[in-house]
Amino acid sequence: MDRYELRREDYSLSADQLDLQNAYAKFFETHATQEVLGRAEAEGFDRSLWERLCATGATTMALPEDLDGDGATLVDLTIIAEEIGRTLAPVPWIDHVCASRLLGRLVTQGAPIDDFGAISSGRTILGFDPHLGDTRGPRLVPAGAIADHILVREGDDIVSLLFAEKPDFVENIGKLPMAWIDPFDATERTVLASGPAAVAAFDQALDEWRILTASALVGLVDKTMRIAAEFSTTRYTLGVPISSLQGISHPLANIAVAVEGGRALSRKAAWYLDNEPDNRRELGGAAFFFMTEEASRAATMAVQVQGGLGVSTEAAATSYLVRARGWSLAGGDPAETARHIATIVAENRTADSGTNLVAV
């Protein structure tokens, strides 16, 4: 899409982006099957699927060309994230991509990072702590149970953690490869970069994580809506399909509105972060917070439409419901994101007021 299309509020995809969307939709539909999901639930990760995904270039495409990447935009990455959410693919792609892009920014700042090619390709899996603020001590990391290196922030330092034995998997409703990570238990603890520039690079990774997670939740909600809509058109009451009843059709219409709104907001946030990172800094958090609210509501509705069938362990709707709630909590309490948004908006208003006073 053109440099200014999203600035004009046009969220349509270019021909190349539609090809990208179709390619990864087919990939995940073929390889992220219900059988794969069932097999991966024990640790929240399917290595075979991860290796197949890396072979498509989905990890290196996220990096700039000067770091041997394909120079994909963040809007491009939201397309893949949406397909991951649509199929509930058990791969740590979002965490790895955000961490590798962070490492790329630190490399350009002069950080001495060895074997960056192996890291960016996915042969070395990266974990990323998406909690907001200056987190210290133990924290739950979404990919902590499988990552080879985990990037965290401690004060003004960006730190890479390596564990000789990977931390124990923590059972969670999101079916993520989650684990408690304590930096003081790490076998190797390496400070990659320090100072305001390093912290700013980490904050950008936090925004990217929230934007891509929001996009994954968009795909998840879209699929739950389709599951419920298909069911409601094949079940009859009093001689008519239940989809014709207002108690069913109106909530499904609300879900459709949420999907389109979340998709547009995620792409807009991605465009601004790529092109005007100093403007509209609240958009990434807003997309994430909006979808954490809508995902749980939509998935619950999809289960209710199917009645008793919807709450069975074999039902696809149940898988989407637990992940809708679990993925929303992967970065901590979404209320922290809401407070972060409020802080940004307040700062912007203060800055605007100061500018107006100077102008007067």
Order of alpha helices (4+ residues) and beta strands (2+ residues): alpha-alpha-alpha-alpha-alpha-alpha-beta-beta-beta-beta-beta-beta-alpha-beta-beta-alpha-alpha-alpha-alpha
